[in-house]
Amino acid sequence: MSKLTPKQKRFADEFIISGNKYRSLVKAGYSENYAKSDGCRILDNPSVKAYIDDRMDDFEGETIASQEEVLSYLTSVLRGEQTEQAIVNGEVIDVAVGAKDRIKAAELLGKRYGAWTERVDLVGSVGVTIVDDING
């Protein structure tokens, strides 16, 4: 992988933040004309793409919850294993999450596993016409 120019690095860092190619190019110091025309090819540059991919992998590994982590947390909320803090008579205590939170966790898990999809049976007939255009 070849080294990035300072402009390419600034673009890549801005693009990671915003996801907007045009704005990222302009913020990195490229002209608006370049950003509107040739800028579309900057993500085809293997060095720029590799830099963005590497940074995203690092970032996701450190700060972004994985799908497994999210599903595990929702399951623990659904099962009433999570608590939240409440103030009762001026004292902070831990209480089990409420029914609304547990229902929402169940709904989100159900959506993930396709449990709440509506099924519609459609019955009907459609006419089909076949035209032979090969022989004129």
C-alpha positions in Angstrom: 0.0 0.0 0.0 1.5 3.4 -1.0 1.5 6.3 1.4 -1.3 8.8 1.4 -0.8 12.4 0.6 -1.8 14.8 3.5 -4.9 15.8 1.5 -5.9 12.2 0.9 -5.5 11.5 4.6 -7.6 14.5 5.6 -10.2 13.5 3.1 -10.3 9.9 4.5 -10.5 11.1 8.1 -13.4 13.5 7.2 -15.1 10.8 5.2 -15.0 8.4 8.1 -16.8 11.1 10.2 -19.4 12.3 7.8 -19.8 9.6 5.1 -20.2 12.5 2.6 -17.7 12.4 -0.2 -18.2 15.9 -1.6 -18.1 17.7 1.8 -15.1 15.6 2.9 -13.2 16.5 -0.3 -13.9 20.2 0.2 -12.9 20.1 3.9 -9.7 18.4 3.0 -8.7 21.2 0.6 -9.8 19.9 -2.8 -11.6 22.4 -5.1 -15.3 22.3 -5.4 -15.0 21.6 -9.1 -12.8 18.6 -8.4 -15.2 17.4 -5.7 -18.1 17.6 -8.1 -16.3 15.8 -11.0 -13.2 13.8 -10.5 -13.7 13.4 -6.7 -16.0 10.5 -7.3 -12.9 8.4 -8.1 -11.0 9.0 -4.9 -12.6 6.0 -3.1 -11.3 3.8 -6.0 -7.7 4.6 -4.9 -6.5 1.4 -3.2 -4.5 3.3 -0.6 -7.3 5.6 0.4 -9.8 2.7 0.6 -7.3 0.6 2.6 -6.7 3.5 5.0 -10.5 4.0 5.5 -11.1 0.3 6.0 -8.3 -0.1 8.5 -9.5 3.0 10.5 -13.1 1.7 10.5 -11.9 -1.7 11.7 -10.0 -0.1 14.5 -12.8 2.2 15.5 -15.5 -0.5 15.3 -13.4 -2.9 17.4 -12.9 -0.4 20.2 -16.2 1.6 20.4 -19.0 0.1 18.4 -21.1 -2.6 19.9 -21.1 -5.8 17.8 -24.4 -7.4 16.7 -23.8 -10.2 19.3 -23.4 -7.6 22.0 -26.6 -5.8 21.1 -28.6 -9.0 20.9 -27.2 -10.2 24.2 -28.1 -6.9 25.9 -31.6 -6.9 24.5 -32.1 -10.5 25.7 -30.9 -9.6 29.2 -33.4 -6.6 29.2 -36.2 -8.9 28.0 -35.4 -11.4 30.8 -35.3 -8.7 33.5 -31.6 -9.1 34.2 -30.8 -5.4 33.8 -31.5 -2.7 36.3 -31.7 1.1 36.2 -31.3 3.7 38.9 -34.3 5.4 40.5 -34.6 7.9 43.3 -36.9 6.8 46.1 -37.4 9.0 49.2 -34.2 10.8 48.3 -32.1 7.6 48.0 -30.7 6.2 44.8 -31.6 2.5 44.4 -31.4 0.0 41.6 -34.7 -1.3 40.2 -35.5 -3.8 37.5 -36.2 -2.4 34.1 -39.9 -1.6 33.5 -42.4 -3.6 31.4 -42.2 -1.0 28.6 -38.4 -1.5 28.3 -38.8 -5.3 28.3 -41.6 -5.2 25.7 -39.4 -2.9 23.5 -36.5 -5.4 23.8 -38.9 -8.2 22.8 -40.1 -6.2 19.8 -36.6 -5.4 18.6 -35.5 -9.1 19.0 -38.7 -10.2 17.3 -38.0 -7.9 14.3 -34.4 -9.2 14.1 -35.6 -12.8 13.9 -38.6 -12.0 11.6 -41.2 -13.0 14.1 -43.4 -9.9 13.4 -43.6 -10.0 9.6 -47.1 -9.8 8.2 -48.0 -12.5 5.7 -50.4 -11.8 3.0 -51.8 -14.5 0.7 -52.5 -13.2 -2.8 -54.6 -15.2 -5.1 -55.4 -14.2 -8.7 -54.8 -14.9 -12.3 -52.7 -13.1 -14.9 -52.9 -13.5 -18.6 -49.6 -14.1 -20.5 -48.9 -13.3 -24.1 -45.9 -14.7 -25.9 -44.7 -12.8 -29.0 -42.2 -14.3 -31.4 -40.1 -11.4 -32.7 -37.2 -13.5 -34.0 -38.8 -14.3 -37.4 -40.3 -10.9 -37.9 
